[in-house]
Amino acid sequence: MDNNDIVIRLRYALDIKDSDMVEIFKLGGFDLTQEEVKKVLTKAEDHYDNEDDEVYEDEDHIKCTNSMLESFLNGLIIFKRGPQEPKNGQPNKPDRSIKNHSSVNNVMLKKVKIALKLTSEDIIDILDAAGVIITKGELSGLLRKEGHKNYRQFGDQYARNFLKGLTIKYRG
């Protein structure tokens, strides 16, 4: 599942308007016009083999890079919960959580959990609505930091089902 697909599915699940999408990207530190957002929200003709962090652009499509996706997720948190005042000694900009393409789904799960104020039980219910049974212990491994001994990768199929469950919960 590519980053554009994640943004498209999140937008649909949470019923976010184009103007709000522009604002969410801006809150996350990535300036896009409404036309550029529409290009990000289109599916690509073919899949790209490069997983570089370069912005791929043609006349009908803009490839969503890892940093662009992370900006969107950070902006979603601010959009849903409001800005957070930095504490003394805390840096203004958070470190990038998406280190490589394999951690994208785990970071998406964590940031959507924060943005929507979801509890572990909520996530289990969302996945259950999509037909996936998961225990609290398994979920705990998905929410761990990459490199932790109990870290588990949130695969594409689980990510699709999570986004499908969000759609069921928020759109009926």
C-alpha positions in Angstrom: 0.0 0.0 0.0 1.6 3.3 -1.0 1.4 6.6 0.8 -1.1 8.1 -1.6 -3.5 5.2 -0.9 -3.2 5.8 2.9 -4.0 9.5 2.5 -6.9 8.8 0.1 -8.4 6.2 2.5 -8.0 8.4 5.6 -9.6 11.3 3.8 -12.6 9.1 2.8 -12.9 7.4 6.2 -12.9 10.7 8.1 -14.9 12.6 5.5 -12.3 15.4 5.2 -13.0 18.2 2.6 -10.4 19.4 0.1 -10.0 22.8 1.9 -9.5 21.0 5.2 -6.9 18.7 3.5 -4.9 21.9 2.5 -5.1 23.1 6.1 -4.0 19.7 7.5 -0.9 19.6 5.2 -0.1 23.2 6.2 -0.5 22.5 9.9 2.0 19.6 9.4 4.5 22.0 7.7 3.9 21.1 4.1 2.3 23.8 1.8 0.1 22.5 -1.0 -2.5 24.2 -3.0 -5.9 22.7 -3.5 -5.0 21.6 -7.0 -1.9 19.8 -5.7 -3.9 18.1 -3.0 -6.3 16.8 -5.7 -3.2 15.4 -7.5 -2.1 13.7 -4.3 -5.6 12.2 -3.9 -5.5 10.5 -7.3 -4.3 6.9 -7.8 -1.2 6.5 -9.9 -1.3 4.8 -13.2 1.3 2.3 -12.2 3.2 1.5 -9.0 6.6 3.1 -8.4 9.5 0.9 -7.6 11.6 3.7 -6.0 11.0 4.4 -2.4 13.1 7.5 -2.3 11.8 10.6 -0.5 11.6 12.5 -3.7 8.4 14.2 -4.8 7.3 12.5 -8.0 5.0 14.7 -10.1 3.3 14.5 -13.5 0.4 16.5 -14.8 -2.2 14.4 -13.1 -0.5 12.9 -10.1 1.8 13.8 -7.2 3.5 10.9 -5.3 3.1 11.2 -1.6 6.6 10.8 0.0 7.2 9.6 3.5 7.9 13.1 4.8 4.8 14.3 3.1 2.7 11.6 4.7 4.2 12.3 8.1 3.4 16.0 7.7 -0.2 15.1 6.9 -0.4 12.8 9.9 1.1 15.5 12.2 -1.2 18.0 10.7 -4.2 15.7 11.3 -3.3 15.5 15.0 -3.1 19.3 15.2 -6.3 19.7 13.2 -8.3 17.3 15.4 -6.7 18.1 18.8 -5.4 21.6 18.5 -1.8 22.9 18.7 0.4 21.7 21.6 2.5 24.2 23.5 6.1 23.0 23.6 7.5 22.3 27.1 10.8 23.8 28.3 13.7 22.1 26.6 11.5 20.3 24.1 12.3 20.9 20.4 9.6 22.7 18.3 9.7 20.2 15.5 9.4 16.5 16.3 11.8 14.0 14.9 10.7 12.1 11.8 9.1 8.8 12.9 9.0 7.3 9.4 12.6 6.0 9.0 11.9 3.7 6.1 9.0 2.4 4.1 8.4 -0.7 6.4 7.5 1.5 9.3 4.9 3.6 7.5 1.9 1.6 8.6 3.0 1.5 12.3 3.5 5.2 12.4 0.1 5.8 10.7 -1.6 3.6 13.3 0.1 5.5 16.2 -0.7 9.0 14.8 -4.3 8.2 13.9 -4.7 6.8 17.4 -3.5 10.1 18.8 -5.4 12.3 16.4 -8.8 10.6 17.0 -8.1 9.9 20.8 -8.6 6.2 20.3 -8.0 3.7 23.1 -6.6 0.3 22.6 -10.1 -1.1 22.9 -11.3 1.3 20.2 -8.6 0.0 17.8 -9.5 -3.6 18.6 -13.2 -2.8 17.9 -12.3 -1.0 14.7 -10.3 -3.9 13.5 -13.1 -6.3 14.6 -15.6 -4.3 12.5 -13.4 -5.0 9.5 -13.2 -8.7 10.4 -9.8 -8.9 12.0 -9.4 -10.3 15.5 -6.4 -9.0 17.5 -5.5 -9.2 21.1 -4.3 -6.4 23.4 -0.8 -8.0 23.5 -0.6 -8.1 19.7 -1.7 -4.5 19.5 0.9 -3.5 22.1 3.6 -4.9 19.8 2.2 -2.8 16.9 2.4 0.4 18.9 6.0 -0.2 20.1 8.9 1.8 18.8 10.8 0.2 16.0 13.8 -1.6 17.5 12.0 -2.6 20.7 12.2 -6.3 21.3 8.4 -6.7 21.2 7.9 -4.5 18.1 5.7 -6.1 15.4 5.2 -4.7 11.9 1.7 -3.6 11.0 1.4 -5.1 7.5 -0.4 -3.7 4.5 -3.4 -6.1 4.9 -3.9 -5.0 8.6 -3.5 -1.3 7.6 -6.2 -1.7 4.9 -8.5 -3.4 7.4 -7.8 -0.7 10.0 -8.8 2.0 7.4 -11.8 0.0 6.4 -12.9 -0.3 10.0 -12.4 3.5 10.4 -14.7 4.0 7.5 -17.3 1.7 9.0 -17.1 3.6 12.4 -17.1 7.1 11.0 -19.2 6.9 7.9 -21.6 4.1 8.9 
